Amino acid sequence: MFDLSGKVALVTGAGQGVGAGIARALSECGAAVGINDLHPERAERFASGIEAAGGRALDAAFDVSDYASVEAGIAKLQDRLGPLDVLVNNAGIPEGMGVEPFHESSPENWRPYVDVNLYGVMNCCRAAIGGMRERGWGRVVTISSGAGTIGLNLGVSPYAAGKSGGIGFMRHLAVENARLGVTANTVALGLINNQGDPDTTAHIARSVPVGRLGEPEDVAALCVYLASDESAWMTGQTLQLNGGYPTT
Ligand SMILES: NC(=O)c1ccc[n+]([C@@H]2O[C@H](COP(=O)([O-])OP(=O)(O)OC[C@H]3O[C@@H](n4cnc5c(N)ncnc54)[C@H](O)[C@@H]3O)[C@@H](O)[C@H]2O)c1
């Protein structure tokens, strides 16, 4: 089950963290994987690691928020690895994320959250979906956040605006492409253990019903399913992956 041999996947923001975990798992299931990141050295390092482990990978550094770069990057990737079957929109801005109540925020600080978390998803989908439609098979997965669907008093509303925009966009993408063998699903994450401060991490973990934060491997397992033939009847969904944290 979940054999991705012969498939070509692109994971954005895969130079570290959740995206790296997803790319590794797709590779272990047989896919050739494009490793995108804004930082070329991260993409190169991680792609080399996959190749050293016996997988097939190519670094593909570009900025997902810039459509021309996305189009050129995906065209180059397809020239080298073959037509894209699976797109995982994982790039996002948690790194260095500002935390401030909206009434104290500055408009110029909002834009990057929407540019990367919403436009980044739309740009990659626009550049990838045509080929999937023509070939009658495709899988699009977008990594979102619980913050896109529930209100939190954490000062992250611009991030939530970008993430919830992506959720609405993916729902329409799914319906537009459902008859063509192309699925589109969103995974809304709770807090993931990604090198955060250990004290804060331990404190937050206590509020998660299963008693721990998520790991990149937890996310990767769901993405492998969503990238597979077996998930053909799953589309248009936003799957909450959060250790049982309340979402209403
Ligand atoms: N870590 C969490 O607790 C958490 C919770 C909910 C949702 N998420 C979502 O999961 C995804 C991955 O999060 P993470 O914790 O691994 O983040 P991370 O910051 O560790 O990794 C994100 C990667 O994306 C890259 N990136 C950022 N902007 C980019 C751009 N414009 N173009 C290409 N690459 C870009 C970064 O360079 C980085 O390597 C994000 O979409 C995030 O919003 C994370």
The ligand as an ORCA input file, in Angstrom:
! r2SCAN-3c Opt
* xyz 0 1
  N       5.476     24.301     13.289
  C       4.193     24.380     13.688
  O       3.878     24.259     14.889
  C       3.094     24.599     12.664
  C       1.764     24.664     13.116
  C       0.743     24.842     12.196
  C       1.066     24.961     10.847
  N       2.350     24.913     10.438
  C       2.648     25.052      8.999
  O       3.494     23.985      8.594
  C       4.340     24.445      7.531
  C       5.791     24.104      7.881
  O       6.121     24.695      9.120
  P       7.548     24.463      9.834
  O       7.298     24.522     11.288
  O       8.242     23.287      9.264
  O       8.296     25.806      9.394
  P       9.847     26.138      9.207
  O       9.985     27.609      9.340
  O      10.685     25.259     10.072
  O      10.089     25.709      7.693
  C       9.460     26.384      6.647
  C      10.374     26.394      5.449
  O       9.709     27.162      4.437
  C      10.666     27.966      3.794
  N      10.045     29.144      3.189
  C       9.571     30.245      3.834
  N       9.135     31.149      2.942
  C       9.310     30.600      1.708
  C       9.081     31.055      0.395
  N       8.583     32.280      0.178
  N       9.394     30.245     -0.638
  C       9.924     29.001     -0.418
  N      10.188     28.535      0.814
  C       9.896     29.320      1.865
  C      11.646     28.363      4.885
  O      12.901     28.767      4.343
  C      11.725     27.092      5.730
  O      12.813     26.266      5.358
  C       4.061     25.914      7.363
  O       3.156     26.130      6.303
  C       3.426     26.305      8.677
  O       2.600     27.442      8.577
  C       3.389     24.732     11.311
*
